[in-house]
Amino acid sequence: MPRSSRMFEIIQALRSAPQPMTAAQIAEVLEVTPRTIYRDIATLQSMRVPIEGAAGIGYVMRRGYDLPPLNFDVEEAEAITVGLSMIARTGDKSLQKAAKRAANKLAEATPLSQTLFSSTWGADEPYGIDLSEIRQAIREEKKLCITYCDVDGVETDRTVCPISIIYYSEVIVMPAWCELRNDFRHFRLDRLANHPKIKPGGNFIGRSEALRAQWAAEHAQDL
């Protein structure tokens, strides 16, 4: 998580906390070390954010500190509410946590719908796979080394250029350019025989947009 986002999360946590929070408690929520929280709070205090307290005692946010307002019309608020709740159906646990953080941020700044809900039924997160790392590889245009098990149980080692993730109701699929097949392939993440590894020095910088456009032209009807 970028530091700016983390400091925003600290503000959100302290604003909504019913009692003082220690650095250790905040660190557990944000999945960082208490030392990181101490540094971030010191930075926020230097920026005149009204956080009071001290290490070992706990921190509180002085009342009256407001975030800039956002303005959505009713249908926009309903669309955001449903969209965020449907992320629970992806099976991507790190994405689900991010959706909750986003919903909390929006709720602080603008009213969202309290009348619309989505079921949480959907694909399970593949065992032993961290989907946040795959999404990072896609964003940073890094090749992945995978061992893929096909429908017949045959395993092959592949180097792939991941270009997207598709969340179906029953399975999660990663479209990618496969160097072994010299073509696009759709890899079911529950059939990976090991955790994907980023290939050292294996980048495809500047190619992902063109690959996605080519893939979309050839496979959009499959979605």
ChimeraX commands (.cxc) that place a marker at each C-alpha (Angstrom):
marker #1 position 0.00,0.00,0.00 radius 0.5
marker #1 position 1.45,3.44,-0.94 radius 0.5
marker #1 position 2.35,5.60,2.04 radius 0.5
marker #1 position -0.20,8.29,1.13 radius 0.5
marker #1 position -2.98,5.70,1.10 radius 0.5
marker #1 position -1.76,4.23,4.37 radius 0.5
marker #1 position -1.82,7.63,6.10 radius 0.5
marker #1 position -5.36,8.15,4.82 radius 0.5
marker #1 position -6.28,4.78,6.33 radius 0.5
marker #1 position -4.77,5.85,9.67 radius 0.5
marker #1 position -6.95,8.96,9.65 radius 0.5
marker #1 position -10.00,6.85,8.82 radius 0.5
marker #1 position -9.26,4.33,11.57 radius 0.5
marker #1 position -8.79,7.00,14.22 radius 0.5
marker #1 position -11.87,8.96,13.16 radius 0.5
marker #1 position -14.11,5.91,13.50 radius 0.5
marker #1 position -12.51,4.40,16.62 radius 0.5
marker #1 position -14.69,4.64,19.77 radius 0.5
marker #1 position -11.57,4.75,21.98 radius 0.5
marker #1 position -7.84,5.43,21.59 radius 0.5
marker #1 position -5.98,3.05,19.29 radius 0.5
marker #1 position -2.40,1.95,19.85 radius 0.5
marker #1 position 0.12,1.81,17.05 radius 0.5
marker #1 position 0.05,-1.98,17.33 radius 0.5
marker #1 position -3.71,-2.07,16.78 radius 0.5
marker #1 position -3.50,0.20,13.75 radius 0.5
marker #1 position -0.56,-1.80,12.40 radius 0.5
marker #1 position -2.57,-5.02,12.64 radius 0.5
marker #1 position -5.42,-3.51,10.63 radius 0.5
marker #1 position -3.11,-2.14,7.92 radius 0.5
marker #1 position -0.78,-5.16,7.95 radius 0.5
marker #1 position 2.39,-3.18,8.63 radius 0.5
marker #1 position 4.75,-2.83,11.60 radius 0.5
marker #1 position 4.06,-0.54,14.60 radius 0.5
marker #1 position 7.27,1.33,13.74 radius 0.5
marker #1 position 5.77,2.24,10.37 radius 0.5
marker #1 position 2.65,3.57,12.11 radius 0.5
marker #1 position 4.77,5.67,14.49 radius 0.5
marker #1 position 6.53,7.28,11.53 radius 0.5
marker #1 position 3.31,7.91,9.64 radius 0.5
marker #1 position 1.58,9.46,12.66 radius 0.5
marker #1 position 4.59,11.73,13.25 radius 0.5
marker #1 position 4.34,12.83,9.62 radius 0.5
marker #1 position 0.59,13.46,9.91 radius 0.5
marker #1 position 1.10,15.47,13.11 radius 0.5
marker #1 position 3.76,17.57,11.36 radius 0.5
marker #1 position 1.13,18.28,8.67 radius 0.5
marker #1 position -1.18,19.61,11.42 radius 0.5
marker #1 position -3.57,16.70,11.30 radius 0.5
marker #1 position -5.09,16.79,14.84 radius 0.5
marker #1 position -3.91,13.41,16.13 radius 0.5
marker #1 position -3.29,13.34,19.85 radius 0.5
marker #1 position -1.61,10.73,22.01 radius 0.5
marker #1 position 1.74,9.03,22.38 radius 0.5
marker #1 position 3.51,5.72,21.89 radius 0.5
marker #1 position 2.42,3.11,24.38 radius 0.5
marker #1 position -0.73,5.04,25.33 radius 0.5
marker #1 position -2.77,5.25,22.17 radius 0.5
marker #1 position -3.89,7.84,19.64 radius 0.5
marker #1 position -7.14,9.68,19.05 radius 0.5
marker #1 position -8.34,12.05,16.37 radius 0.5
marker #1 position -9.53,15.40,17.68 radius 0.5
marker #1 position -13.20,15.85,16.83 radius 0.5
marker #1 position -14.15,18.14,13.98 radius 0.5
marker #1 position -11.54,17.03,11.45 radius 0.5
marker #1 position -13.37,16.56,8.15 radius 0.5
marker #1 position -12.40,15.21,4.75 radius 0.5
marker #1 position -13.30,17.02,1.51 radius 0.5
marker #1 position -16.86,16.11,0.45 radius 0.5
marker #1 position -17.72,14.03,-2.60 radius 0.5
marker #1 position -20.95,14.42,-4.49 radius 0.5
marker #1 position -22.73,11.50,-6.16 radius 0.5
marker #1 position -26.30,11.42,-7.37 radius 0.5
marker #1 position -28.59,8.63,-6.13 radius 0.5
marker #1 position -27.94,6.21,-9.00 radius 0.5
marker #1 position -24.18,6.79,-8.82 radius 0.5
marker #1 position -24.22,5.99,-5.11 radius 0.5
marker #1 position -26.27,2.85,-5.77 radius 0.5
marker #1 position -23.92,1.74,-8.56 radius 0.5
marker #1 position -20.89,2.17,-6.30 radius 0.5
marker #1 position -22.58,0.30,-3.47 radius 0.5
marker #1 position -23.47,-2.69,-5.64 radius 0.5
marker #1 position -20.11,-2.71,-7.41 radius 0.5
marker #1 position -18.14,-2.79,-4.17 radius 0.5
marker #1 position -20.36,-5.46,-2.62 radius 0.5
marker #1 position -20.04,-7.72,-5.68 radius 0.5
marker #1 position -16.27,-7.84,-5.19 radius 0.5
marker #1 position -17.07,-10.32,-2.41 radius 0.5
marker #1 position -17.98,-12.76,-5.21 radius 0.5
marker #1 position -14.53,-12.69,-6.83 radius 0.5
marker #1 position -12.80,-14.90,-4.28 radius 0.5
marker #1 position -9.91,-12.41,-4.24 radius 0.5
marker #1 position -9.36,-11.79,-0.52 radius 0.5
marker #1 position -6.96,-8.88,-0.91 radius 0.5
marker #1 position -9.34,-7.22,-3.37 radius 0.5
marker #1 position -12.18,-7.72,-0.89 radius 0.5
marker #1 position -10.18,-5.96,1.81 radius 0.5
marker #1 position -9.48,-3.10,-0.60 radius 0.5
marker #1 position -13.20,-2.84,-1.41 radius 0.5
marker #1 position -14.03,-2.53,2.29 radius 0.5
marker #1 position -11.43,0.22,2.66 radius 0.5
marker #1 position -12.84,2.03,-0.36 radius 0.5
marker #1 position -16.39,1.74,0.98 radius 0.5
marker #1 position -15.29,3.15,4.33 radius 0.5
marker #1 position -13.59,6.09,2.64 radius 0.5
marker #1 position -16.62,6.85,0.51 radius 0.5
marker #1 position -19.01,6.47,3.44 radius 0.5
marker #1 position -17.04,9.11,5.33 radius 0.5
marker #1 position -17.35,11.56,2.46 radius 0.5
marker #1 position -20.75,10.88,0.89 radius 0.5
marker #1 position -23.90,8.85,1.64 radius 0.5
marker #1 position -24.02,5.45,-0.09 radius 0.5
marker #1 position -27.09,3.30,-0.56 radius 0.5
marker #1 position -28.25,1.27,2.44 radius 0.5
marker #1 position -30.93,-0.57,0.44 radius 0.5
marker #1 position -28.94,-2.57,-2.14 radius 0.5
marker #1 position -26.97,-5.74,-1.49 radius 0.5
marker #1 position -25.18,-8.47,-3.41 radius 0.5
marker #1 position -24.82,-12.14,-2.53 radius 0.5
marker #1 position -21.33,-13.26,-1.56 radius 0.5
marker #1 position -21.54,-16.53,-3.48 radius 0.5
marker #1 position -18.82,-16.90,-6.07 radius 0.5
marker #1 position -15.44,-18.41,-6.85 radius 0.5
marker #1 position -13.13,-19.49,-4.05 radius 0.5
marker #1 position -9.65,-17.99,-3.93 radius 0.5
marker #1 position -7.23,-20.60,-5.35 radius 0.5
marker #1 position -5.27,-22.35,-2.60 radius 0.5
marker #1 position -1.75,-21.02,-2.13 radius 0.5
marker #1 position -2.16,-18.21,-4.67 radius 0.5
marker #1 position -1.84,-14.53,-3.70 radius 0.5
marker #1 position -3.97,-12.76,-6.30 radius 0.5
marker #1 position -2.62,-9.36,-5.26 radius 0.5
marker #1 position 0.82,-10.43,-6.53 radius 0.5
marker #1 position -0.65,-11.45,-9.89 radius 0.5
marker #1 position -2.47,-8.13,-10.17 radius 0.5
marker #1 position 0.79,-6.35,-9.35 radius 0.5
marker #1 position 2.60,-8.29,-12.09 radius 0.5
marker #1 position -0.10,-7.24,-14.56 radius 0.5
marker #1 position 0.19,-3.57,-13.55 radius 0.5
marker #1 position 3.99,-3.60,-13.65 radius 0.5
marker #1 position 4.18,-5.70,-16.85 radius 0.5
marker #1 position 6.27,-8.48,-15.34 radius 0.5
marker #1 position 6.43,-12.02,-16.70 radius 0.5
marker #1 position 5.39,-14.93,-14.50 radius 0.5
marker #1 position 6.84,-18.43,-14.31 radius 0.5
marker #1 position 4.08,-20.96,-13.68 radius 0.5
marker #1 position 3.53,-24.71,-13.67 radius 0.5
marker #1 position 0.14,-25.41,-15.21 radius 0.5
marker #1 position -1.89,-28.59,-14.87 radius 0.5
marker #1 position -4.31,-29.13,-17.75 radius 0.5
marker #1 position -7.64,-30.96,-17.66 radius 0.5
marker #1 position -5.86,-34.29,-18.22 radius 0.5
marker #1 position -3.50,-33.73,-15.31 radius 0.5
marker #1 position -0.44,-33.02,-17.47 radius 0.5
marker #1 position 1.87,-30.38,-15.99 radius 0.5
marker #1 position 3.95,-27.97,-18.08 radius 0.5
marker #1 position 6.28,-25.16,-17.08 radius 0.5
marker #1 position 5.39,-21.88,-18.74 radius 0.5
marker #1 position 6.61,-18.30,-18.93 radius 0.5
marker #1 position 3.66,-15.99,-19.49 radius 0.5
marker #1 position 2.86,-12.30,-19.87 radius 0.5
marker #1 position -0.27,-11.82,-17.73 radius 0.5
marker #1 position -2.63,-9.19,-19.12 radius 0.5
marker #1 position -5.81,-9.44,-17.04 radius 0.5
marker #1 position -7.88,-11.46,-14.56 radius 0.5
marker #1 position -11.43,-12.62,-15.25 radius 0.5
marker #1 position -13.64,-13.38,-12.25 radius 0.5
marker #1 position -16.26,-15.90,-13.32 radius 0.5
marker #1 position -18.89,-17.14,-10.86 radius 0.5
marker #1 position -17.18,-20.53,-10.47 radius 0.5
marker #1 position -13.53,-19.97,-11.38 radius 0.5
marker #1 position -10.86,-17.28,-11.74 radius 0.5
marker #1 position -9.00,-17.13,-15.05 radius 0.5
marker #1 position -5.81,-15.31,-16.06 radius 0.5
marker #1 position -5.52,-14.50,-19.79 radius 0.5
marker #1 position -1.86,-14.28,-20.76 radius 0.5
marker #1 position 0.52,-14.48,-23.69 radius 0.5
marker #1 position 2.18,-17.90,-23.37 radius 0.5
marker #1 position 5.75,-18.07,-24.63 radius 0.5
marker #1 position 5.60,-21.87,-24.82 radius 0.5
marker #1 position 2.58,-21.85,-27.17 radius 0.5
marker #1 position 3.41,-18.48,-28.77 radius 0.5
marker #1 position -0.23,-17.52,-28.42 radius 0.5
marker #1 position -2.82,-16.40,-25.89 radius 0.5
marker #1 position -3.94,-18.90,-23.30 radius 0.5
marker #1 position -6.50,-18.73,-20.49 radius 0.5
marker #1 position -5.10,-20.19,-17.28 radius 0.5
marker #1 position -7.47,-21.33,-14.55 radius 0.5
marker #1 position -5.76,-20.22,-11.37 radius 0.5
marker #1 position -7.01,-23.23,-9.46 radius 0.5
marker #1 position -4.95,-25.40,-11.83 radius 0.5
marker #1 position -1.62,-23.78,-11.08 radius 0.5
marker #1 position 0.62,-26.42,-9.52 radius 0.5
marker #1 position 2.68,-23.86,-7.61 radius 0.5
marker #1 position 2.69,-20.23,-6.65 radius 0.5
marker #1 position 3.46,-18.00,-9.67 radius 0.5
marker #1 position 6.95,-16.51,-9.53 radius 0.5
marker #1 position 7.97,-13.24,-11.13 radius 0.5
marker #1 position 10.68,-14.04,-13.67 radius 0.5
marker #1 position 13.92,-12.21,-12.77 radius 0.5
marker #1 position 14.45,-9.57,-15.42 radius 0.5
marker #1 position 11.40,-10.82,-17.24 radius 0.5
marker #1 position 9.54,-7.68,-18.18 radius 0.5
marker #1 position 7.24,-6.89,-21.07 radius 0.5
marker #1 position 7.19,-3.13,-20.49 radius 0.5
marker #1 position 5.16,-1.23,-23.05 radius 0.5
marker #1 position 3.56,-4.36,-24.55 radius 0.5
marker #1 position 0.59,-4.99,-22.27 radius 0.5
marker #1 position -1.79,-2.48,-23.86 radius 0.5
marker #1 position -1.19,-3.90,-27.34 radius 0.5
marker #1 position -1.50,-7.47,-26.05 radius 0.5
marker #1 position -4.80,-6.67,-24.32 radius 0.5
marker #1 position -6.16,-5.03,-27.45 radius 0.5
marker #1 position -5.20,-8.07,-29.55 radius 0.5
marker #1 position -6.61,-10.46,-26.95 radius 0.5
marker #1 position -9.88,-8.49,-26.75 radius 0.5
marker #1 position -10.27,-8.54,-30.51 radius 0.5
marker #1 position -9.81,-12.31,-30.60 radius 0.5
marker #1 position -11.53,-13.40,-27.40 radius 0.5
marker #1 position -14.07,-10.73,-26.33 radius 0.5
marker #1 position -16.89,-13.08,-27.33 radius 0.5
marker #1 position -15.66,-15.61,-24.77 radius 0.5
marker #1 position -16.40,-13.35,-21.79 radius 0.5
marker link #1:1,2 radius 0.2
marker link #1:2,3 radius 0.2
marker link #1:3,4 radius 0.2
marker link #1:4,5 radius 0.2
marker link #1:5,6 radius 0.2
marker link #1:6,7 radius 0.2
marker link #1:7,8 radius 0.2
marker link #1:8,9 radius 0.2
marker link #1:9,10 radius 0.2
marker link #1:10,11 radius 0.2
marker link #1:11,12 radius 0.2
marker link #1:12,13 radius 0.2
marker link #1:13,14 radius 0.2
marker link #1:14,15 radius 0.2
marker link #1:15,16 radius 0.2
marker link #1:16,17 radius 0.2
marker link #1:17,18 radius 0.2
marker link #1:18,19 radius 0.2
marker link #1:19,20 radius 0.2
marker link #1:20,21 radius 0.2
marker link #1:21,22 radius 0.2
marker link #1:22,23 radius 0.2
marker link #1:23,24 radius 0.2
marker link #1:24,25 radius 0.2
marker link #1:25,26 radius 0.2
marker link #1:26,27 radius 0.2
marker link #1:27,28 radius 0.2
marker link #1:28,29 radius 0.2
marker link #1:29,30 radius 0.2
marker link #1:30,31 radius 0.2
marker link #1:31,32 radius 0.2
marker link #1:32,33 radius 0.2
marker link #1:33,34 radius 0.2
marker link #1:34,35 radius 0.2
marker link #1:35,36 radius 0.2
marker link #1:36,37 radius 0.2
marker link #1:37,38 radius 0.2
marker link #1:38,39 radius 0.2
marker link #1:39,40 radius 0.2
marker link #1:40,41 radius 0.2
marker link #1:41,42 radius 0.2
marker link #1:42,43 radius 0.2
marker link #1:43,44 radius 0.2
marker link #1:44,45 radius 0.2
marker link #1:45,46 radius 0.2
marker link #1:46,47 radius 0.2
marker link #1:47,48 radius 0.2
marker link #1:48,49 radius 0.2
marker link #1:49,50 radius 0.2
marker link #1:50,51 radius 0.2
marker link #1:51,52 radius 0.2
marker link #1:52,53 radius 0.2
marker link #1:53,54 radius 0.2
marker link #1:54,55 radius 0.2
marker link #1:55,56 radius 0.2
marker link #1:56,57 radius 0.2
marker link #1:57,58 radius 0.2
marker link #1:58,59 radius 0.2
marker link #1:59,60 radius 0.2
marker link #1:60,61 radius 0.2
marker link #1:61,62 radius 0.2
marker link #1:62,63 radius 0.2
marker link #1:63,64 radius 0.2
marker link #1:64,65 radius 0.2
marker link #1:65,66 radius 0.2
marker link #1:66,67 radius 0.2
marker link #1:67,68 radius 0.2
marker link #1:68,69 radius 0.2
marker link #1:69,70 radius 0.2
marker link #1:70,71 radius 0.2
marker link #1:71,72 radius 0.2
marker link #1:72,73 radius 0.2
marker link #1:73,74 radius 0.2
marker link #1:74,75 radius 0.2
marker link #1:75,76 radius 0.2
marker link #1:76,77 radius 0.2
marker link #1:77,78 radius 0.2
marker link #1:78,79 radius 0.2
marker link #1:79,80 radius 0.2
marker link #1:80,81 radius 0.2
marker link #1:81,82 radius 0.2
marker link #1:82,83 radius 0.2
marker link #1:83,84 radius 0.2
marker link #1:84,85 radius 0.2
marker link #1:85,86 radius 0.2
marker link #1:86,87 radius 0.2
marker link #1:87,88 radius 0.2
marker link #1:88,89 radius 0.2
marker link #1:89,90 radius 0.2
marker link #1:90,91 radius 0.2
marker link #1:91,92 radius 0.2
marker link #1:92,93 radius 0.2
marker link #1:93,94 radius 0.2
marker link #1:94,95 radius 0.2
marker link #1:95,96 radius 0.2
marker link #1:96,97 radius 0.2
marker link #1:97,98 radius 0.2
marker link #1:98,99 radius 0.2
marker link #1:99,100 radius 0.2
marker link #1:100,101 radius 0.2
marker link #1:101,102 radius 0.2
marker link #1:102,103 radius 0.2
marker link #1:103,104 radius 0.2
marker link #1:104,105 radius 0.2
marker link #1:105,106 radius 0.2
marker link #1:106,107 radius 0.2
marker link #1:107,108 radius 0.2
marker link #1:108,109 radius 0.2
marker link #1:109,110 radius 0.2
marker link #1:110,111 radius 0.2
marker link #1:111,112 radius 0.2
marker link #1:112,113 radius 0.2
marker link #1:113,114 radius 0.2
marker link #1:114,115 radius 0.2
marker link #1:115,116 radius 0.2
marker link #1:116,117 radius 0.2
marker link #1:117,118 radius 0.2
marker link #1:118,119 radius 0.2
marker link #1:119,120 radius 0.2
marker link #1:120,121 radius 0.2
marker link #1:121,122 radius 0.2
marker link #1:122,123 radius 0.2
marker link #1:123,124 radius 0.2
marker link #1:124,125 radius 0.2
marker link #1:125,126 radius 0.2
marker link #1:126,127 radius 0.2
marker link #1:127,128 radius 0.2
marker link #1:128,129 radius 0.2
marker link #1:129,130 radius 0.2
marker link #1:130,131 radius 0.2
marker link #1:131,132 radius 0.2
marker link #1:132,133 radius 0.2
marker link #1:133,134 radius 0.2
marker link #1:134,135 radius 0.2
marker link #1:135,136 radius 0.2
marker link #1:136,137 radius 0.2
marker link #1:137,138 radius 0.2
marker link #1:138,139 radius 0.2
marker link #1:139,140 radius 0.2
marker link #1:140,141 radius 0.2
marker link #1:141,142 radius 0.2
marker link #1:142,143 radius 0.2
marker link #1:143,144 radius 0.2
marker link #1:144,145 radius 0.2
marker link #1:145,146 radius 0.2
marker link #1:146,147 radius 0.2
marker link #1:147,148 radius 0.2
marker link #1:148,149 radius 0.2
marker link #1:149,150 radius 0.2
marker link #1:150,151 radius 0.2
marker link #1:151,152 radius 0.2
marker link #1:152,153 radius 0.2
marker link #1:153,154 radius 0.2
marker link #1:154,155 radius 0.2
marker link #1:155,156 radius 0.2
marker link #1:156,157 radius 0.2
marker link #1:157,158 radius 0.2
marker link #1:158,159 radius 0.2
marker link #1:159,160 radius 0.2
marker link #1:160,161 radius 0.2
marker link #1:161,162 radius 0.2
marker link #1:162,163 radius 0.2
marker link #1:163,164 radius 0.2
marker link #1:164,165 radius 0.2
marker link #1:165,166 radius 0.2
marker link #1:166,167 radius 0.2
marker link #1:167,168 radius 0.2
marker link #1:168,169 radius 0.2
marker link #1:169,170 radius 0.2
marker link #1:170,171 radius 0.2
marker link #1:171,172 radius 0.2
marker link #1:172,173 radius 0.2
marker link #1:173,174 radius 0.2
marker link #1:174,175 radius 0.2
marker link #1:175,176 radius 0.2
marker link #1:176,177 radius 0.2
marker link #1:177,178 radius 0.2
marker link #1:178,179 radius 0.2
marker link #1:179,180 radius 0.2
marker link #1:180,181 radius 0.2
marker link #1:181,182 radius 0.2
marker link #1:182,183 radius 0.2
marker link #1:183,184 radius 0.2
marker link #1:184,185 radius 0.2
marker link #1:185,186 radius 0.2
marker link #1:186,187 radius 0.2
marker link #1:187,188 radius 0.2
marker link #1:188,189 radius 0.2
marker link #1:189,190 radius 0.2
marker link #1:190,191 radius 0.2
marker link #1:191,192 radius 0.2
marker link #1:192,193 radius 0.2
marker link #1:193,194 radius 0.2
marker link #1:194,195 radius 0.2
marker link #1:195,196 radius 0.2
marker link #1:196,197 radius 0.2
marker link #1:197,198 radius 0.2
marker link #1:198,199 radius 0.2
marker link #1:199,200 radius 0.2
marker link #1:200,201 radius 0.2
marker link #1:201,202 radius 0.2
marker link #1:202,203 radius 0.2
marker link #1:203,204 radius 0.2
marker link #1:204,205 radius 0.2
marker link #1:205,206 radius 0.2
marker link #1:206,207 radius 0.2
marker link #1:207,208 radius 0.2
marker link #1:208,209 radius 0.2
marker link #1:209,210 radius 0.2
marker link #1:210,211 radius 0.2
marker link #1:211,212 radius 0.2
marker link #1:212,213 radius 0.2
marker link #1:213,214 radius 0.2
marker link #1:214,215 radius 0.2
marker link #1:215,216 radius 0.2
marker link #1:216,217 radius 0.2
marker link #1:217,218 radius 0.2
marker link #1:218,219 radius 0.2
marker link #1:219,220 radius 0.2
marker link #1:220,221 radius 0.2
marker link #1:221,222 radius 0.2
marker link #1:222,223 radius 0.2
view
